[in-house]
Amino acid sequence: MIVKYGGNAMKNVELRRTVAHELAALCREHSLVVVHGGGPVIERELERRGLRSEFVRGLRVTTPEAMHVIEMALGQLNKELSYEIGSAVGLMGHDSNLLVAEPLGGELGRVGKIVSVNAELLRKLLSVGLTPVVGCVAVDKRGAALNINADTVAGAVAGALREGVIFLTDVDGVYRHFPDAASLVEQLSREEAEEGIAEGWIGGGMIPKVRAALDALRRGAAYATIASGMQAGVLERAAAGQAGTRVVP
């Protein structure tokens, strides 16, 4: 399966290491690909350099200067997370053209959409017992870096491998009336998702997650679940459909 480990779920280093150990345990039962974001790490490095963050439709506006910082910050986090999981290989988009994308254009700057995923590279690593850990920087046709939303990358990887995907984030799933716990949606169809986005109860950073889940299903993923990475033990329950919001066609 594919697990997208969200940047906001990595704020606490001890929790990050706990989840990394859970990922390592899961690797002993399943072939696993980990895709990670790094929002808080990126934010910190941008602030250090006096670069302002701006978001449009839940996506970070990325200038060429910001792209350089993002690539550096995610590269470091990629190696740290690979070490914490163990028997893992950290990868970014330029490694054997793992992630090839094209710019979305307009006000988003160096933000792209995935054109292709080198699924064969991932399969080869999995076949020898290594866990690919994928950072969300892709390359365009000229080899220049593009910032890709990590949810989008996870969805594209899940579709390319035709496997299930779990999006770990900092909330328990999709809510109709956040933060009312009773309004957590256990199952969300495409029609309901589009309705939620139009009506506004799916908004902000949840929009890319839901869109990525739907895209993963469209590309051939077995299932897509959005769940919290802020608590221990959630991975196994999410994989069994017992935690979070499962998105269905």
Secondary structure, DSSP 8 states (H G I E B T S, - for coil): -EEEE-SGGGSSHHHHHHHHHHHHHHHTTS--EEEE--HHHHHHHHHHTT----EETTEE-B-HHHHHHHHHHHHHHHHHHHHHHSSEEEE-TTGGG-EEEEE--GGGBSBEEEEEE-HHHHHHHHHTT-EEEEESEEE-TTS-EEE--HHHHHHHHHHHHT--EEEEESSSSEESSTT-GGGEESEEEHHHHHHHHHHTSS-TTHHHHHHHHHHHHHHT-S-EEEEESSSTTHHHHHHTT-SSEEEE-
